[in-house]
Amino acid sequence: MVEPCRTSCRLSTLVLVLLVAGAMSGAATARHSSRPNENVETGVLRSSSSNYSSVASSSSEEGDHPNEQAVDDPEKVASMVDIFDRIIKNSTERRNLGFFSCGTGNPIDDCWRCDPNWHLNRRRLADCGIGFGRNAIGGRDGRFYVVTDPGDDDPVNPRPGTLRHAVIQEEPLWIMFKRDMVIQLKQELIMNSFKTIDGRGSNVHIANGACITIQFVTNVIIHGLHIHDCKPTGNAMVRSSTTHYGWRTMADGDAVSIFGSSHIWVDHNSLSNCADGLVDAVMGSTAITVSNNYFTHHNEVMLLGHSDSYTRDKLMQVTIAYNHFGEGLIQRMPRCRHGYFHVVNNDYTHWEMYAIGGSAEPTINSQGNRYAAPVNPFAKEVTKRVDTSQSRWKSWNWRSEGDLLLNGAYFTPSGAGASGSYARASSLGAKSSSMVGTITSGAGALPCHPNRAC
């Protein structure tokens, strides 16, 4: 006598119903949105008649999240069957592990990295953000755009299929790459709003030329790139949208320059050896997360705040989390002005002058980091107040909470510890500093492969 199935069949039926319902809902959303058709082989958009920045903003506010499986691609439909099959076969293991949990303690990575079908669910990444930049959705609500051409011959009239052509479009786009490539930009890559640059699955280098500028825009995600050897460029015409180009003065040569922008997430990139900063955020930028990056071989790593006199940066809130500050670094990890900065669960293995610096009364909340001081007996201090007397900086709110200080490292705290100030400099729960090695072990651009956990 065959034992009738009970729990497993009910589970299977329920999952199937949910998947089909999700597909129908997603299809309805796609029809309602009237998104343009896209040639993913060349990256050419066939039409772009709608204002998708407004659509994405409205969608985010109303909580309308398109079903990740429901896209106009037969592989997505096949992936639904595959997911259903895995759910039936591996329900016991998943109950122990968690559906998308790898158990590393890194909440960003645990959100998506253990899924072997990450390449079919790329836009899930946008829902995995943490910290002050957690609401950066990038191109989550738009189409995919595949970069097929590494060239940058004409910064005013970029060819379809190039990275520059992708980032200037008006509508949200999730930008990925057809193959490994080195992109040598002639001029700054000026981003438009609601864009994700997703390097996963390809070895993509932006190097030996201009690099990325995020200026007066919102909702940008930069993920999975190698950005290095960036040079000063400018005194040239550069296109910033499909309808506008203009004269650009000289750029400093930052890897990622954030200027007057908000809701920005820079995650899992490898950055090194640029002419100026690796990540700079200035001129009223805020709602930023810099996470899971691997920084190496650079002097002034990260500047947050334009100048001591630019008081608009008092509204700046930046999360620096799960990064590895590695070999060949000298200072500014970060160097802060005016605003509120949460430095949490980073691994500082190298600096030559200092790790964290600041001026103009910033609030710095350092939690659960691992600071390993250099051999130099005169460079053991983690902190540096820049060009400021102790009589002034002693009231600044800088604290170290749960940090692991190694090889003689020491953190000089200050301020009365006003709870309101630290509340504005707190963006996520810190893990124990003993976990930092595990949490940051995957920092930098990841060698991801389809059909395998990343």
C-alpha positions as CSV (number, residue, x, y, z in Angstrom):
1,M,0.0,0.0,0.0
2,V,1.4,3.4,-1.0
3,E,1.5,5.9,1.8
4,P,-0.3,9.1,0.7
5,C,1.9,12.2,0.7
6,R,0.9,14.8,3.2
7,T,3.3,17.5,4.3
8,S,5.7,17.4,1.4
9,C,2.8,17.5,-1.2
10,R,1.2,20.4,0.6
11,L,4.5,22.2,0.6
12,S,5.0,21.4,-3.1
13,T,1.6,22.6,-4.0
14,L,1.9,25.8,-2.0
15,V,5.2,26.6,-3.5
16,L,4.0,26.0,-7.0
17,V,0.9,28.2,-6.4
18,L,3.1,31.0,-5.1
19,L,5.5,30.7,-8.0
20,V,2.7,30.7,-10.6
21,A,0.9,33.6,-8.8
22,G,4.2,35.5,-8.7
23,A,4.7,35.0,-12.4
24,M,1.2,36.1,-13.3
25,S,1.6,39.2,-11.0
26,G,5.0,40.0,-12.5
27,A,3.7,39.6,-16.0
28,A,0.8,42.0,-15.2
29,T,3.3,44.4,-13.8
30,A,5.4,44.2,-16.9
31,R,2.4,44.8,-19.1
32,H,1.2,47.7,-17.0
33,S,4.6,49.3,-17.0
34,S,4.9,49.1,-20.9
35,R,8.7,48.7,-20.6
36,P,10.7,49.0,-23.8
37,N,11.9,45.9,-25.7
38,E,15.6,45.3,-25.4
39,N,18.1,43.5,-27.5
40,V,20.3,42.0,-24.8
41,E,22.9,40.9,-27.3
42,T,23.9,44.4,-28.3
43,G,22.5,46.4,-25.4
44,V,20.4,48.5,-27.8
45,L,17.1,49.8,-26.5
46,R,14.4,49.7,-29.2
47,S,12.2,52.3,-27.6
48,S,12.4,54.6,-24.6
49,S,9.2,56.7,-24.6
50,S,8.4,56.7,-20.9
51,N,9.9,58.6,-18.0
52,Y,11.2,55.6,-16.0
53,S,12.9,57.5,-13.3
54,S,9.4,58.7,-12.2
55,V,8.0,55.2,-12.6
56,A,10.7,53.7,-10.4
57,S,10.3,56.4,-7.8
58,S,6.6,55.9,-7.6
59,S,7.0,52.1,-7.6
60,S,9.4,52.3,-4.7
61,E,7.1,54.5,-2.6
62,E,4.1,52.3,-3.2
63,G,5.9,49.1,-2.4
64,D,5.3,47.7,-5.9
65,H,8.2,45.3,-6.4
66,P,8.1,43.3,-9.7
67,N,8.5,39.6,-9.3
68,E,12.2,38.8,-10.0
69,Q,11.3,35.6,-11.9
70,A,8.7,37.3,-14.2
71,V,10.8,38.8,-17.0
72,D,10.5,38.5,-20.8
73,D,13.1,35.8,-21.0
74,P,12.5,32.0,-21.5
75,E,15.4,31.2,-19.2
76,K,13.6,32.9,-16.4
77,V,10.6,30.7,-16.9
78,A,12.9,27.6,-16.9
79,S,14.6,28.8,-13.7
80,M,11.2,28.8,-12.0
81,V,10.8,25.1,-12.7
82,D,14.4,24.5,-11.5
83,I,13.7,26.4,-8.3
84,F,10.5,24.4,-7.7
85,D,12.4,21.2,-8.2
86,R,15.1,22.2,-5.8
87,I,12.5,23.3,-3.2
88,I,11.0,19.8,-3.3
89,K,14.3,17.9,-3.2
90,N,16.1,20.1,-0.6
91,S,13.4,21.4,1.7
92,T,15.1,19.8,4.8
93,E,18.4,21.3,4.0
94,R,16.9,24.7,3.3
95,R,15.0,24.7,6.6
96,N,18.4,24.3,8.4
97,L,20.2,26.9,6.3
98,G,17.6,29.5,5.5
99,F,16.3,30.1,1.9
100,F,19.0,32.7,1.0
101,S,21.3,32.5,4.0
102,C,24.9,31.4,3.8
103,G,25.5,32.0,7.5
104,T,28.7,34.1,7.1
105,G,27.3,36.9,9.4
106,N,27.6,39.3,6.5
107,P,23.9,40.3,5.9
108,I,24.5,41.5,2.4
109,D,26.3,38.4,1.2
110,D,23.9,36.1,3.1
111,C,21.0,37.7,1.2
112,W,22.1,36.6,-2.2
113,R,25.5,34.8,-2.6
114,C,24.4,31.2,-1.8
115,D,21.8,31.1,-4.5
116,P,23.3,29.2,-7.5
117,N,20.8,31.0,-9.7
118,W,22.0,34.4,-8.7
119,H,22.6,35.1,-12.4
120,L,18.9,34.6,-13.1
121,N,17.9,36.7,-10.1
122,R,20.4,39.6,-10.5
123,R,18.0,42.3,-9.4
124,R,17.5,40.6,-6.0
125,L,20.8,42.3,-5.0
126,A,19.0,45.7,-4.8
127,D,16.9,44.4,-1.9
128,C,20.1,43.3,0.0
129,G,21.4,46.8,0.9
130,I,22.2,47.9,4.4
131,G,23.2,51.1,6.1
132,F,22.4,54.6,5.1
133,G,22.4,53.7,1.4
134,R,20.0,50.7,1.9
135,N,17.2,52.3,-0.1
136,A,19.4,52.7,-3.2
137,I,17.5,50.6,-5.8
138,G,19.6,51.4,-8.8
139,G,18.0,49.9,-11.9
140,R,15.9,47.3,-10.1
141,D,12.7,48.4,-11.7
142,G,14.1,48.6,-15.2
143,R,15.3,46.4,-18.0
144,F,18.6,44.6,-18.4
145,Y,21.3,46.2,-20.6
146,V,24.2,44.1,-21.7
147,V,27.5,45.9,-22.4
148,T,29.1,44.2,-25.4
149,D,31.7,46.9,-26.5
150,P,34.5,48.0,-24.2
151,G,35.2,51.1,-26.4
152,D,34.8,54.7,-25.5
153,D,35.7,56.5,-28.7
154,D,33.2,59.4,-28.5
155,P,32.1,60.7,-25.1
156,V,29.5,62.9,-26.7
157,N,27.9,60.3,-29.0
158,P,28.6,56.9,-27.5
159,R,27.9,53.8,-29.5
160,P,25.1,51.5,-28.4
161,G,26.4,48.5,-26.5
162,T,29.1,50.6,-24.6
163,L,29.0,51.3,-20.9
164,R,28.7,55.0,-21.5
165,H,25.7,54.6,-23.8
166,A,24.1,52.5,-21.0
167,V,24.6,54.9,-18.1
168,I,23.3,58.0,-19.8
169,Q,19.8,56.5,-20.6
170,E,16.8,58.2,-18.9
171,E,15.0,55.0,-17.8
172,P,16.2,52.6,-15.0
173,L,18.6,50.0,-16.3
174,W,20.4,47.0,-14.7
175,I,23.7,47.0,-16.6
176,M,25.8,43.8,-17.0
177,F,28.6,42.6,-19.3
178,K,28.6,40.0,-22.0
179,R,32.3,39.0,-21.4
180,D,35.5,40.0,-19.6
181,M,36.7,43.4,-20.6
182,V,39.0,46.3,-19.8
183,I,37.3,49.7,-20.3
184,Q,39.6,52.7,-20.7
185,L,37.4,55.7,-20.5
186,K,38.4,58.9,-22.4
187,Q,36.4,61.1,-20.1
188,E,34.4,60.8,-16.8
189,L,31.6,58.2,-17.0
190,I,28.8,60.5,-15.9
191,M,25.9,58.4,-14.4
192,N,22.2,59.0,-14.8
193,S,19.7,58.2,-12.0
194,F,18.4,54.7,-11.4
195,K,21.3,52.7,-12.8
196,T,23.0,49.5,-11.5
197,I,26.4,48.6,-12.9
198,D,26.7,44.9,-12.1
199,G,30.0,43.2,-13.0
200,R,29.2,39.8,-11.6
201,G,30.0,36.9,-13.9
202,S,32.6,38.8,-15.9
203,N,36.1,40.2,-15.0
204,V,35.5,43.9,-15.7
205,H,38.2,46.6,-15.2
206,I,37.7,50.3,-15.5
207,A,41.3,51.4,-15.7
208,N,44.0,53.6,-17.1
209,G,41.7,56.5,-17.9
210,A,38.8,58.4,-16.5
211,C,36.5,56.7,-14.0
212,I,33.0,57.0,-12.5
213,T,31.2,60.3,-11.7
214,I,27.9,60.3,-9.8
215,Q,26.7,63.9,-9.9
216,F,23.4,65.4,-9.0
217,V,21.6,62.0,-9.4
218,T,20.0,59.4,-7.2
219,N,19.7,55.7,-6.8
220,V,22.9,54.3,-8.2
221,I,24.5,50.9,-7.4
222,I,28.1,50.1,-8.4
223,H,28.9,46.4,-7.9
224,G,31.6,43.9,-8.8
225,L,34.1,46.1,-10.7
226,H,37.9,46.4,-10.7
227,I,38.5,50.2,-10.7
228,H,42.1,51.3,-10.8
229,D,44.8,53.6,-12.2
230,C,42.2,56.4,-12.8
231,K,43.7,59.5,-14.3
232,P,42.7,63.2,-14.3
233,T,40.7,64.1,-17.5
234,G,38.5,66.9,-18.7
235,N,38.5,70.2,-20.6
236,A,36.2,68.3,-23.0
237,M,32.6,67.8,-24.0
238,V,30.9,64.9,-22.3
239,R,27.4,63.6,-22.5
240,S,25.5,63.1,-19.2
241,S,22.1,62.1,-20.6
242,T,20.3,61.4,-23.9
243,T,19.3,65.0,-24.2
244,H,22.3,66.9,-22.7
245,Y,26.1,67.2,-23.1
246,G,28.4,69.9,-21.9
247,W,31.9,71.2,-21.2
248,R,33.6,69.4,-18.3
249,T,36.5,71.0,-16.5
250,M,39.4,68.9,-15.2
251,A,38.4,65.9,-13.0
252,D,40.6,64.9,-10.1
253,G,41.0,61.2,-11.1
254,D,38.8,59.6,-8.4
255,A,37.7,56.0,-8.8
256,V,34.2,56.9,-7.7
257,S,33.2,60.5,-7.3
258,I,29.9,61.2,-5.6
259,F,28.9,64.9,-5.9
260,G,25.5,66.3,-4.7
261,S,23.9,62.8,-4.9
262,S,21.9,60.5,-2.7
263,H,20.9,56.9,-2.3
264,I,24.2,55.5,-3.5
265,W,25.6,52.0,-2.8
266,V,29.2,51.0,-3.7
267,D,29.6,47.3,-3.0
268,H,32.1,44.5,-3.7
269,N,34.5,46.4,-5.8
270,S,38.3,46.2,-5.9
271,L,39.8,49.8,-5.9
272,S,43.4,50.9,-6.1
273,N,46.1,53.3,-7.3
274,C,44.1,56.3,-8.6
275,A,45.3,59.9,-9.0
276,D,43.0,61.3,-6.2
277,G,40.5,59.4,-4.0
278,L,39.1,55.9,-4.3
279,V,35.7,56.9,-3.1
280,D,34.9,60.6,-2.5
281,A,31.5,62.0,-1.5
282,V,31.1,65.8,-1.4
283,M,28.8,68.7,-1.9
284,G,25.7,67.6,0.0
285,S,25.8,64.0,-0.9
286,T,24.1,61.6,1.6
287,A,22.3,58.3,2.1
288,I,25.5,56.4,1.1
289,T,26.8,52.9,1.8
290,V,30.3,51.8,1.0
291,S,30.5,48.0,1.7
292,N,32.5,44.9,0.9
293,N,35.1,46.7,-1.1
294,Y,38.8,45.8,-1.1
295,F,41.0,48.9,-1.0
296,T,44.8,48.7,-1.8
297,H,47.8,50.7,-2.9
298,H,46.6,54.2,-2.5
299,N,47.4,57.4,-0.5
300,E,44.2,59.3,0.3
301,V,41.6,56.6,0.2
302,M,38.2,58.1,1.0
303,L,37.1,61.8,1.5
304,L,33.6,62.4,2.9
305,G,32.8,66.1,3.0
306,H,33.8,68.9,0.7
307,S,35.5,71.4,2.9
308,D,35.4,72.7,6.4
309,S,33.4,75.7,5.3
310,Y,30.8,73.8,3.3
311,T,28.2,73.4,6.0
312,R,25.6,71.7,3.8
313,D,27.6,68.5,4.4
314,K,26.3,68.5,8.0
315,L,23.4,66.5,6.6
316,M,25.7,63.8,5.2
317,Q,25.2,60.2,6.5
318,V,27.5,57.5,5.3
319,T,27.9,53.8,6.3
320,I,31.4,52.2,5.8
321,A,30.9,48.5,6.4
322,Y,32.5,45.1,5.8
323,N,35.4,46.6,3.8
324,H,39.0,45.4,3.8
325,F,41.5,48.2,3.9
326,G,44.6,46.3,2.7
327,E,48.2,46.6,1.6
328,G,49.8,49.9,0.4
329,L,47.3,52.3,2.0
330,I,48.4,55.5,3.8
331,Q,45.5,57.5,5.2
332,R,41.8,58.6,4.9
333,M,39.9,55.4,5.6
334,P,37.8,57.6,5.7
335,R,38.6,61.4,6.3
336,C,35.3,63.0,7.4
337,R,33.8,66.5,7.7
338,H,30.6,67.8,9.3
339,G,28.3,64.8,9.0
340,Y,27.5,61.4,10.6
341,F,29.6,58.4,9.8
342,H,29.1,54.8,10.9
343,V,32.3,52.8,10.5
344,V,31.3,49.2,11.3
345,N,32.9,45.7,11.0
346,N,35.8,46.7,8.7
347,D,39.2,45.0,8.6
348,Y,42.1,47.5,8.8
349,T,45.2,45.6,8.1
350,H,47.4,48.4,6.7
351,W,47.9,52.1,7.1
352,E,51.0,54.2,7.2
353,M,49.8,57.5,8.8
354,Y,46.3,56.9,10.3
355,A,43.1,55.1,9.6
356,I,40.2,57.5,10.4
357,G,40.6,61.3,10.3
358,G,38.4,64.3,10.3
359,S,37.8,68.0,10.8
360,A,34.8,70.4,11.1
361,E,33.2,68.4,14.0
362,P,32.0,65.2,12.3
363,T,30.3,62.4,14.4
364,I,32.2,59.1,14.0
365,N,30.7,55.9,15.4
366,S,33.3,53.1,15.2
367,Q,31.9,49.7,16.1
368,G,33.2,46.2,15.8
369,N,36.2,46.9,13.6
370,R,39.6,45.2,13.6
371,Y,42.5,47.7,13.6
372,A,46.0,46.3,13.2
373,A,48.5,49.0,13.6
374,P,51.7,49.2,11.5
375,V,55.1,48.4,12.8
376,N,56.0,52.1,12.9
377,P,55.9,53.2,16.6
378,F,54.8,56.7,15.5
379,A,51.7,55.5,13.5
380,K,49.8,53.4,16.1
381,E,47.0,55.8,16.5
382,V,43.8,54.9,14.5
383,T,42.5,58.5,14.6
384,K,43.7,61.9,13.5
385,R,42.0,65.3,14.0
386,V,43.2,67.3,11.0
387,D,44.6,70.8,11.7
388,T,42.5,71.2,14.8
389,S,43.6,72.0,18.4
390,Q,42.6,69.6,21.2
391,S,40.6,72.4,22.8
392,R,38.3,72.3,19.8
393,W,38.2,68.6,19.0
394,K,37.7,67.4,22.5
395,S,33.9,68.1,22.1
396,W,33.6,66.1,18.9
397,N,31.6,62.9,19.2
398,W,34.1,60.1,18.2
399,R,33.7,56.8,19.9
400,S,35.1,53.3,19.7
401,E,32.7,50.5,20.7
402,G,33.7,46.8,20.5
403,D,36.7,47.5,18.3
404,L,39.6,45.0,18.3
405,L,42.9,47.0,18.6
406,L,46.0,45.0,17.6
407,N,49.7,45.6,17.5
408,G,49.6,48.6,19.8
409,A,46.7,50.3,17.9
410,Y,44.8,52.9,19.9
411,F,41.7,54.9,19.2
412,T,41.4,58.4,20.8
413,P,37.8,59.0,21.7
414,S,36.2,62.4,22.3
415,G,33.0,64.2,23.1
416,A,30.3,63.7,25.7
417,G,28.7,60.8,23.8
418,A,25.4,62.5,23.2
419,S,22.9,59.8,22.4
420,G,21.1,61.9,19.8
421,S,24.3,62.4,17.8
422,Y,25.3,58.7,17.8
423,A,21.7,57.8,16.8
424,R,22.2,59.8,13.6
425,A,25.5,57.9,13.1
426,S,24.0,54.5,13.6
427,S,22.7,52.6,10.6
428,L,22.9,48.8,11.4
429,G,23.7,46.5,14.2
430,A,27.4,45.8,14.6
431,K,28.7,42.2,14.8
432,S,31.4,41.1,17.2
433,S,34.9,42.2,16.0
434,S,35.9,38.5,16.3
435,M,33.8,37.9,13.2
436,V,35.5,40.5,11.1
437,G,37.8,38.1,9.3
438,T,34.9,36.0,8.2
439,I,32.6,38.9,7.3
440,T,35.2,40.6,5.1
441,S,36.8,37.4,3.6
442,G,35.0,38.0,0.3
443,A,35.7,41.8,0.1
444,G,36.3,43.1,-3.4
445,A,35.1,42.0,-6.8
446,L,33.9,38.4,-6.6
447,P,34.8,35.6,-9.1
448,C,31.1,34.6,-9.7
449,H,30.1,31.9,-12.1
450,P,26.6,31.0,-13.3
451,N,24.9,28.0,-11.7
452,R,27.2,28.2,-8.7
453,A,27.0,30.0,-5.5
454,C,29.0,33.2,-5.8
